[in-house]
Structures are given as C-alpha cells and as structure tokens.
Amino acid sequence: MKKILLIILVLFAVVSPSICYAEGTHQPALNLEELTIQVMPEFAYHPNDQEKDHAPLLIGYHGSMVNNSEQPQIGQIEIPLPMNDPGFRIGYVADYSPDLKQVYEIEYAVDKDRGTISWTTTEEISPKERYKFVVEYYTDSLKVNGAKKSLAYQFKSFVDIGLVNVNFLPPNKAKDMKLSPKPEEQSHGDGKDTYAYHFQDIKAGEQKSFKLTYQRSEKKPTIELLNIEKNVEEKSDKKVNYLAVGTFGGVSLVSAGALSLLIRRNRKQAR
C-alpha cells in the first residue's frame, strides 16, 4: 500500500500553519481531535536538575490526532512550546502504539527561533486511526512568597482543536487551593484532587487564562512523597497502587514521563 509522507506544521497563530489535506478534500489529513493539558505544580524536578531549592512546575500535553485520509500516514509533527518561560526545559516526548500497549520515547528536534519542537511518528497511522502523543516540559513559573505559591497560566491554541481539557493537580500537602475561573469539575482519587476545565471547538489563536494560588510549606515534590508512602506501605505488606490509571489528570493515559518509571516498577512488583 502506498505510503504518504505527511508534514504538519503546527505553529503559533501569528504564523500561517501549513497543513497537508486528504486527497480530494479540504479536510486536514491529521486533525488534532483532543488535547489534555496537565498542570502539576511541585510534582517533580527535571531529571537533570542538580539544584533542588526551587518550586518546579511540570506541564504535560496529551494529544490525540485522527487520520482523516484514505491512506496510511507517516507524519512529522511540530508544535510550539513556551520556550521563553523562566527555566524552560523539555522533559519527555513520546507517542503510543495504536493499541496503546506500547509507549515509544522519541527523538525530537528543537527550533529555538520558531519556539517549536518536532518529531516523526513512530508508526504508520492507518485511515481513521488515532495517533496519541505526550510532551512534558518544566518551567520555574511558580511565584513563591514563603509558603504561598501562585501561578498565572495561559494556553493559546496553535490550531483548531475539537476538545481541550485543562487539569490542575495540586501537590501533596497543599492547603487553601484556589483557582480562577471556578473549575467545572473536581474529582477525587486516593486522596488526591483534580480540578478540570473542558473547552469544545477551540479555534487557532484562542486563549484560556487561569490563576492558581495555594499554601504549602513542604519542600519535597509530590512524586518523592509518593515514593516515601509507597515504601511505608510495602513494609506493612499492603498492596496499594498509588499511580493507578486516571489518578493523575483524569485521562485514560497516564503521564508517560515523570510517572512511567514508577508505574512500570509497581507493575513488576505486582506480578
């Protein structure tokens, strides 16, 4: 079967996006159907961080694209990231097999002039098949005033997106959590809260803004506290799955970077 090399450039609204269209139609061959953004203050430090005296911010993009064409596609994806944010570092980039059973960490290229990263899909995308990816990055955008932490977060859509989910995950031992605007949904799992927003039919250039404040005097990031709790439970011979699918972000796919190693470790122990 003939393969088509598809190049999709997903750029800021100030740049006209270049999109390949399905043959004989005006419909993009790959359409960004859904994007889930996980905002995780004080969740984990970047793997290369030597100094751990700051309050880190981890943000994950979980995207789902669909092949609208009648031909299999191998695509080059390019998306913008806020590379001018203080302390910006890319943490993890991966995509998934069609059955979601395999996660492939992928090589990517950075274009600092355009403020984008790009990569080639690991596997061929069949007609009407969905392609899922995850991009995680870290910044030092949290404002710290003693125990009080605050964050002004904005997301500017770089293409038309069918559904955008924005999930805020407060760190362990956080108090007086406040979000503006008021979250549409609040879910609970294993004692953790997730505050969620859902936006349908977001257009390129459309922006969503949020303000987060909370109190936290704990210096250890959430993932380190979870490790401590897990070790305590193991010593008590209790089997607790702290990182069950959906605990973080309320989505079917867990964060593939900061969480994946712990998830794999827990699965091996459960065998």
C-alpha positions as CSV (number, residue, x, y, z in Angstrom):
1,M,0.0,0.0,0.0
2,K,1.3,3.4,-0.9
3,K,2.8,5.4,1.9
4,I,2.4,9.2,2.1
5,L,4.9,11.3,3.9
6,L,2.8,13.9,5.7
7,I,4.3,17.1,7.1
8,I,2.1,19.0,9.5
9,L,3.5,22.3,10.9
10,V,1.5,23.4,13.9
11,L,2.6,26.9,14.7
12,F,1.6,30.0,16.7
13,A,-1.3,31.9,15.3
14,V,1.0,34.6,14.0
15,V,2.4,32.1,11.6
16,S,0.1,30.6,8.9
17,P,0.0,26.9,9.7
18,S,1.0,24.6,6.8
19,I,-1.3,21.5,6.8
20,C,-1.5,18.6,4.3
21,Y,-5.0,17.8,3.3
22,A,-6.5,14.5,2.5
23,E,-6.5,13.9,-1.3
24,G,-9.6,15.3,-3.0
25,T,-10.9,17.0,0.1
26,H,-10.5,20.2,2.2
27,Q,-10.1,18.2,5.4
28,P,-6.7,18.0,7.1
29,A,-5.2,14.5,6.8
30,L,-4.4,14.6,10.5
31,N,-6.7,16.5,12.8
32,L,-6.0,17.4,16.5
33,E,-9.1,15.9,17.9
34,E,-8.3,16.3,21.6
35,L,-5.6,17.9,23.8
36,T,-5.4,17.3,27.6
37,I,-3.1,19.6,29.5
38,Q,-1.9,18.6,32.9
39,V,-0.6,21.4,35.1
40,M,1.3,19.9,38.0
41,P,3.0,22.4,40.4
42,E,5.7,21.0,42.7
43,F,5.1,17.5,41.3
44,A,8.7,16.6,40.3
45,Y,12.0,18.1,39.4
46,H,13.5,17.8,35.9
47,P,15.7,14.6,35.7
48,N,18.8,16.8,35.1
49,D,18.2,19.2,38.0
50,Q,21.2,19.4,40.3
51,E,19.8,22.2,42.4
52,K,16.5,21.4,44.1
53,D,15.9,24.6,46.0
54,H,13.2,25.9,43.7
55,A,9.5,25.1,43.3
56,P,9.2,23.2,40.0
57,L,6.3,23.2,37.6
58,L,5.6,20.2,35.3
59,I,3.2,20.6,32.4
60,G,2.1,17.7,30.1
61,Y,0.4,17.8,26.8
62,H,-1.5,14.6,25.9
63,G,-2.7,14.9,22.3
64,S,-5.0,12.7,20.2
65,M,-5.0,13.1,16.4
66,V,-7.0,11.2,13.8
67,N,-6.1,10.3,10.2
68,N,-8.9,11.6,8.1
69,S,-7.4,10.5,4.8
70,E,-7.9,7.2,3.0
71,Q,-4.2,6.4,3.0
72,P,-1.8,5.4,5.8
73,Q,0.3,8.3,7.0
74,I,3.7,8.8,8.4
75,G,3.7,12.3,9.9
76,Q,6.2,14.9,11.0
77,I,4.6,16.8,13.9
78,E,5.7,20.3,15.0
79,I,4.2,22.1,18.0
80,P,5.1,25.3,19.8
81,L,6.2,25.3,23.5
82,P,6.7,28.3,25.8
83,M,10.5,28.3,25.5
84,N,10.8,31.8,26.8
85,D,9.3,30.9,30.2
86,P,11.9,31.0,33.0
87,G,13.7,27.8,33.5
88,F,12.1,26.1,30.5
89,R,13.3,22.5,29.9
90,I,11.8,19.7,27.9
91,G,11.4,16.5,30.0
92,Y,9.8,13.8,27.9
93,V,8.4,13.3,24.4
94,A,6.7,10.0,23.4
95,D,4.0,8.5,21.3
96,Y,1.9,5.4,21.6
97,S,1.2,2.3,19.5
98,P,-2.4,2.2,18.1
99,D,-3.5,-0.3,20.7
100,L,-2.0,1.9,23.5
101,K,0.1,-1.0,24.8
102,Q,3.4,0.4,23.8
103,V,5.0,3.8,24.7
104,Y,7.8,4.9,22.5
105,E,10.2,7.6,23.7
106,I,11.1,9.5,20.5
107,E,13.9,11.8,19.4
108,Y,12.8,15.3,18.6
109,A,14.3,18.5,17.2
110,V,14.2,21.9,18.7
111,D,13.9,25.1,16.7
112,K,14.6,27.9,19.1
113,D,13.9,30.6,16.5
114,R,10.4,29.3,15.9
115,G,9.9,28.1,19.5
116,T,8.9,24.7,18.4
117,I,9.8,21.0,18.7
118,S,9.2,18.5,16.0
119,W,9.3,14.7,15.6
120,T,8.3,11.9,13.2
121,T,5.6,9.5,14.2
122,T,7.0,6.1,15.4
123,E,4.5,4.0,13.5
124,E,2.3,4.4,10.4
125,I,-1.1,5.8,11.1
126,S,-3.9,3.9,9.3
127,P,-7.0,5.6,7.9
128,K,-9.4,6.7,10.7
129,E,-6.9,5.6,13.2
130,R,-5.9,7.8,16.2
131,Y,-2.4,8.9,17.0
132,K,-1.6,9.7,20.6
133,F,1.4,11.6,21.9
134,V,2.7,13.2,25.1
135,V,5.1,16.1,25.6
136,E,6.2,17.1,29.1
137,Y,8.1,20.2,29.9
138,Y,9.3,22.0,33.1
139,T,9.4,25.7,34.0
140,D,10.2,27.8,37.0
141,S,7.0,29.9,36.5
142,L,5.6,29.3,40.0
143,K,5.8,32.5,42.1
144,V,6.9,31.8,45.7
145,N,6.3,34.0,48.7
146,G,7.1,31.9,51.7
147,A,4.6,29.2,51.9
148,K,2.3,31.0,49.4
149,K,2.6,29.8,45.8
150,S,0.8,31.3,42.8
151,L,0.7,30.7,39.1
152,A,-0.7,32.6,36.2
153,Y,-1.1,30.0,33.4
154,Q,-2.2,30.8,29.8
155,F,-2.8,28.4,27.0
156,K,-3.0,29.8,23.4
157,S,-4.4,27.3,20.9
158,F,-2.0,26.8,18.0
159,V,-4.6,25.0,15.7
160,D,-8.3,24.3,15.8
161,I,-8.9,21.6,18.4
162,G,-12.1,19.6,18.9
163,L,-11.7,19.3,22.7
164,V,-9.3,20.9,25.2
165,N,-9.1,19.6,28.7
166,V,-7.1,21.6,31.3
167,N,-6.4,19.7,34.5
168,F,-4.8,21.2,37.6
169,L,-3.2,18.8,40.1
170,P,-2.4,20.3,43.5
171,P,0.7,19.0,45.1
172,N,0.6,16.8,48.2
173,K,0.2,18.7,51.4
174,A,-1.1,21.8,49.7
175,K,-3.8,23.9,51.5
176,D,-6.2,26.6,50.6
177,M,-6.2,25.8,46.9
178,K,-7.9,28.4,44.8
179,L,-8.5,28.6,41.1
180,S,-9.9,31.3,38.9
181,P,-12.1,30.9,37.0
182,K,-14.0,28.4,39.0
183,P,-13.3,24.8,37.9
184,E,-16.1,23.0,36.0
185,E,-15.2,19.7,37.7
186,Q,-13.4,18.4,40.7
187,S,-12.6,14.7,41.1
188,H,-11.1,12.7,43.9
189,G,-8.8,9.6,43.8
190,D,-6.6,8.1,46.5
191,G,-6.9,11.4,48.5
192,K,-5.9,13.5,45.5
193,D,-8.0,16.2,43.9
194,T,-8.0,17.1,40.2
195,Y,-9.6,20.4,39.1
196,A,-10.7,20.2,35.4
197,Y,-11.9,22.5,32.7
198,H,-13.3,21.4,29.3
199,F,-13.5,23.5,26.2
200,Q,-15.0,22.4,22.9
201,D,-14.2,23.6,19.4
202,I,-11.3,25.8,20.3
203,K,-10.0,27.9,17.4
204,A,-6.4,28.7,16.5
205,G,-5.3,31.7,18.4
206,E,-8.0,31.4,21.1
207,Q,-6.5,31.8,24.6
208,K,-7.6,30.5,28.0
209,S,-6.2,32.0,31.2
210,F,-6.1,30.7,34.8
211,K,-4.9,31.9,38.2
212,L,-3.8,29.4,40.8
213,T,-2.9,30.0,44.5
214,Y,-2.3,27.7,47.4
215,Q,-0.3,27.3,50.6
216,R,2.5,24.7,51.0
217,S,5.4,24.7,53.3
218,E,6.6,21.1,52.3
219,K,9.8,21.2,50.3
220,K,9.7,17.7,48.8
221,P,7.9,17.3,45.5
222,T,4.8,15.2,45.3
223,I,6.5,12.3,43.5
224,E,9.1,12.0,46.3
225,L,6.4,11.9,48.9
226,L,4.5,9.2,47.0
227,N,7.7,7.1,46.9
228,I,8.0,7.5,50.7
229,E,4.4,6.5,51.2
230,K,4.8,3.5,48.9
231,N,7.8,2.3,50.8
232,V,6.0,2.6,54.1
233,E,3.1,0.6,52.7
234,E,5.4,-2.1,51.3
235,K,7.0,-2.5,54.7
236,S,3.4,-3.1,56.1
237,D,2.8,-5.7,53.4
238,K,-0.1,-3.6,52.0
239,K,-0.6,-3.6,48.2
240,V,-1.6,-0.1,47.2
241,N,-1.4,1.2,43.6
242,Y,-0.7,4.9,44.1
243,L,-0.3,5.5,40.4
244,A,-3.4,3.9,39.1
245,V,-4.5,4.9,35.6
246,G,-6.6,8.1,35.9
247,T,-5.3,9.2,39.3
248,F,-3.4,12.0,37.7
249,G,-5.2,14.1,35.2
250,G,-8.4,12.1,34.9
251,V,-7.4,10.8,31.5
252,S,-7.1,7.3,30.1
253,L,-3.4,7.7,29.5
254,V,-1.1,8.4,32.4
255,S,1.8,10.9,32.2
256,A,4.4,9.0,30.3
257,G,7.4,10.8,31.6
258,A,7.7,11.5,35.3
259,L,5.3,8.7,36.2
260,S,6.2,5.9,33.8
261,L,9.2,4.6,35.7
262,L,7.2,4.3,38.9
263,I,4.3,2.7,37.1
264,R,6.5,0.1,35.5
265,R,8.1,-0.6,38.9
266,N,4.8,-1.1,40.6
267,R,3.6,-3.5,37.8
268,K,6.7,-5.6,38.1
269,Q,6.2,-5.8,41.9
270,A,2.6,-6.8,41.5
271,R,3.5,-9.8,39.2
